[in-house]
C-alpha cells in the first residue's frame, strides 16, 4: 500500500526514482509524485493517475542528485493531485513521502490548526510533516531530533522519507509497521518499500527495523532509534535477480506468474523432501518437535487469497495430521478476543508479509502465548520477522496484484506441514506418507501439463462468457476453497460478480440465481465426492444453467451433463488444489483481458494492504 523511493548520490536522481516508482506501482496506483531540490528550492510535482502520467508531466531536462517519490493507494482523501505525495510543510522547508496511517492525525491536526497551520490536502501525511516542522522550530533542533520527538506523539504505522531544504545532502527516513529498505551503493544510497527499485544498482540492503530512524547521505548511513539509541547498520546480500521482477516475454505479470507456478513449486519444495521420500524438513518445525507433539489446536490467520490457502490447509491438516484446525480472517480474529492457549499453534499466512490485519493478529497471538508460525513469500517482511519462527514459500516476487503463484506455493507449504505433523503424531502410514510425498515432489510436471493442455478450451470459454454478469463457482471438500479462490480471481480482475460455494450448499439459496444466463464452474476432480458433485451438476442443468466442469483426464460421466469440459491430470486428492486452481486463474485472466481490464493493476486494489 503506497510505494516509496528515494535516491541520493552522483547519478541523476529523477529517472532512477521514476523507474523505481513504476516497479513499485503494484503497491498503489491512484496518484504519484516526486520532490527534489533545485537552485536551493524544494520542488514538488504530483499528479492523480499512474506514474506514467507523472512522467509525462515532468520536464525532461531535470538533473538533480537527490529525489524522493511516491505512488499512492488512497486512504485519507480521494486520489487527487492535492492528496498525492510528497507533501510540503506550510513553510515549504520540508517535504515528506509516507506509507502507512497516522491514526491520531485528526487530534494532531486540530492542535496545529490552533497554532495557525493551514492544510492543502485531506491527508494524515500533511499533518505529520507540519508536526515535524512545528517541533523543529519550537525546539530549535535538528531534523532527526524533530522527527524523533514528533514520532513519539504519533499513533499508527509509517515508513517516511523527509527532505529538508536546509540540509540538501541528506535524507531522513523512519519506520514503524510499514516496510523500508535501504539499498547500499558506492557513493550512492537508495530507499524503497521493497528492493525492486534498486536491484540493478546494488544487492546490499539494510532492512530498517521498527522505531529506527536513519540519516542517509551519498556516503553514509547513520541509524538511531526513536529514543536516540545508536544502532549498527546490518547489511545483507539479496538473493534476487532482475529478471524475477520483469515481465520478460509475457504480456502481463499475472500471466507470467501463472506460468511460473511449476517452477515456483520446485523452489518451494527445494531441500524439504528427502530423496527417499521418507522425511520432510520444514524450518521451524524440526526445531520445535516437543511442542508440536502435543499441539492441541492449529489456528490459521490470513486475508484474501492467503485465507483461501488457509482453508485448503484446514482440509489438509485435519485430513492428514488429524489435528483440529480453525481458519480465521485475521481482521475478525483480531477484534473478537479469541480463545488461544499456550498449547495452540497459530499460523499466519501472507504473500507480502506486510498485511496489517495479519500482522496485528499474529502479534495478538504472540501476546497470548501461542506458538506463532509465519508462512510468507517476501523475505525479511514484517510478518516473517515478527513471527520469528516460520518458513518462506520461495515463489519469487509476485507483482500482479491478483495472487496466483503465491496461492499454490502456500498450499504446497501447508501440504508439507500436514505431512510433517501427521508423521510426528503417527497418524499416517509409511506407505501413505511415501505416496503423497513422492507425488508432491513431481507435481510440477502435472502443473506444466495442465498449463499446456487447457489453453484452447479456456480461451473459447472466456470468449463465450466474458459478457456474463455473474458467475458461480462450486466445489466440495478440498475443492471448496479452490472454488472460493476462483471466484475471487474473477471478481478482482474482471469486475464480474462471482461467488464460491460448497457445491451441496448451493441448493440452500444460490440455486435461485441459476438460469440460462448464469455460468457455473464446478470442480469435479475428487474421487471421494465425485458422485455427489455429479448430482449437484445435474441440479444446475435441470434449471438450464450453463455448466463448465473441471474434471480429471478420462472422465466420462460429466461429459453428459456439462456444457464445457476442462480436463486436468489426475493426482492425489490432497494435491488437487495445485492443479485445479490453474484453469480458474487462466479463465479469469482471459475473461478480464477480453473485457479490456488492467489485469495487473485492477481498480481500487493494491498488492500489499498495510492498513487495517
Ligand atoms: C488476492 O488476489 C489479493 N491480492 C488479496 O486478496 C491478497 O491475497 C490479500 O490482500 C492478502 O495479502 P497477503 O497474502 O500479502 O497477506
Boltz pocket constraint, residues with backbone or C-beta under 6 A from the ligand:
constraints:
  - pocket:
      binder: B
      contacts: [[A, 303], [A, 304], [A, 305], [A, 306], [A, 349], [A, 350], [A, 351], [A, 352], [A, 353], [A, 354], [A, 355], [A, 358], [A, 401], [A, 402], [A, 403], [A, 404], [A, 492], [A, 606], [A, 607], [A, 608], [A, 609]]
      max_distance: 6.0
